[in-house]
Amino acid sequence: MHNLLYLLLRRMRLPLIVVILAYAISIIGLVLIPGMDDQGNPWQMSFFHAFYFVSFMGSTIGFGEIPYPFTDPQRIWTTVTMYLTVISWLYAIGSLFSLLQDPAFKRIVAFTKFTRDVRAMREPFYLICGLGDAGHLVIRELAEHNIRSVIIDKDDSKIQLLRLEDLPLVVPGISADVTNTSTLRAAGLLKSECQGVIALTGSDHINMTVSITSKLLAPELPVICRAESHDSQDNIASFGTDYIINPFDSFAKRFAMMFQSPSMYMVYEWMTTIHESPLSDFTVPPRGTWVLCGYGRFGKAVQESLSFKGIRTVIIEADTARTGAPESAIEGRGTEAITLYEAGIEQAVGLIAGTDDDANNLSIIMTALKLNKDLFIVARQNLNTNDTLFAAAGVDIIMQSGKLIGQRVVDLITTPLLADFLRMARDQNEEWANVLVSRVVGVLDKPPDSWVLGISFEQTPAIMELISRGCPTTLGNLLTDPREITVSLPCVALYLKHANNKEVLLPGNEIELLAGDQLLICGQTDAETHMRWSARNLHALNYICSSYDHPSGSLWRWLNARRKRRRDTGSDMARDMQE
């Protein structure tokens, strides 16, 4: 606000001086020029009357001559005053409108409003730096989960488009330099409500700067950072960044997993995808020779992962010297048929279009399919605006960095146990993955939602009450439908982490729940609603555990006790009669 007021006064200094001088000259003239009262006697206008007359005359022109009719000299001076004050006001108003349209003034106004909005936030929020494809996805998904966020991006047009989106929550945003420490502080970095910092810009150096600043000023906050090169990844990791997401390495490892364990790949996809498409089988990529177009960061990561699985790749690269491609690489873009022929596209089983240009990738795909229509196609999509084009091209697997990074960030925030589950699941065999797939398919027909449930007084007061009474509650009780106890909820318990950090994959229904346990569960959305209700409602949980509907209200308990006494009395009388 200090900067806003300072800029306003500095830019309006000359117009205000002109208006003040115009009024001062007009007032002095009216005071000095003699007039005449209603008796014909000489009369001199006071400063008060002169100021009053010039004030309403300068802005409206038209309330008459006060307090007596003017003489000719006074009327001449009034005419001069009218033009003088009107011109000065036009100049001042024009300068004000020009100031309001000034980009610097608009930035200060926007920054002031942004700072005020952030200062007024009382709910937990995440500070997001970078509004690319990944940032948009994170903001939208967090808003759907009722989680607040604050956004900073250098491109003001992206901030303006964000304000037009129909989001469930208001997202404060500002166009500013995220490497500026004062910007991060104004965005709430040091507020107690800030739950973490997410650096998702397209520059590894900027992401690293944001991470360093966050760890120095607020070391207790978790930091999630995007890095697309191994050098930057190592550098960012050296100062304690909590999570580093390399989209190329992540995709390369999952793609290689398809050859080794297709079922495990399916588990990864289900657990980390946006929950919009139905569950469907996928075609396992064929083993054989693959043609890889583009040996940049993406191409190197894919080639390295495939080589560990024994998959042979033929590399096509336009600039072999700059990328450090192997000597066996074929120099070319891959958009030409002759280059693909040289790479043996006719005998290849698959094609990977991995350049950083979507138009080139689509051209490579179309040219290659004309030469070999049976190719398994993997493509790198750089812009989400090209979704329709890649879908029409018949690509089998699409790698889009923004979606991959964004969903990974959302999973880390909304389901923190998912990373631990995937880490342990990675070490399991194909048979284990097949069992999990069959269990998930048995209860779901679309990618499952996943949620974390902690056994605590805040999240599960009913379970904690039974534990305090010495009544055990099993995982099977929690997975039971409270509306019909003979039916299980459409969900699967994936992972259990005890308070002593002991981990259990696919825990059985007989496991007893203890205080401090954390559960990762996947299933239908309504299953989470019913599960949380039974975990909070002692009456519902008692009904599940005992199969008996205990009266909950005082009146019903009194009526039930009275009915029980009558039943007992009737039994005693019948026994006496028999005797």
Secondary structure, 3 states (H helix, E strand, C coil): CHHHHHHHHHHCHHHHHHHHHHHHHHHHHHHHCCEECCCCCEECCCHHHHHHHHHHHHHCCCCCCCCCCCCHHHHHHHHHHHHHHHHHHHHHHHHHHHHHCCHHHHHHHHHHHHHHHHHHCCCCEEEEECCCHHHHHHHHHHHHCCCEEEEEECCHHHHHHHHHCCCCCCCCEEECCCCCHHHHHHCCCCCCCEEEEEECCCCHHHHHHHHHHHHHHCCCCCEEEECCCHHHHHHHHCCCCCEEECHHHHHHHHHHHHHHCHHHHHHHHHHHCCCCCCCCCCCCCCCCEEEEECCCHHHHHHHHHHHHCCCEEEEEECCHHHHCCCCCCEECCCCCHHHHHHCCCCCCCEEEECCCCHHHHHHHHHHHHHHCCCCEEEEEECCHHHHHHHHHCCCCEEEEHHHHHHHHHHHHHHCCCHHHHHHHHCCCCHHHHHHHHHHHHHHCCCCCEEEEEECCCCCCHHHHHHHHCCCCCEHHHHCECCCCCCCECCEEEEEEECCCCCEEECCCCCCECCCCCEEEEEECHHHHHHHHHHHHCHHHHHHHHHCCCCCCCHHHHHHHHHHHHHHHHHHHHHHHHHC
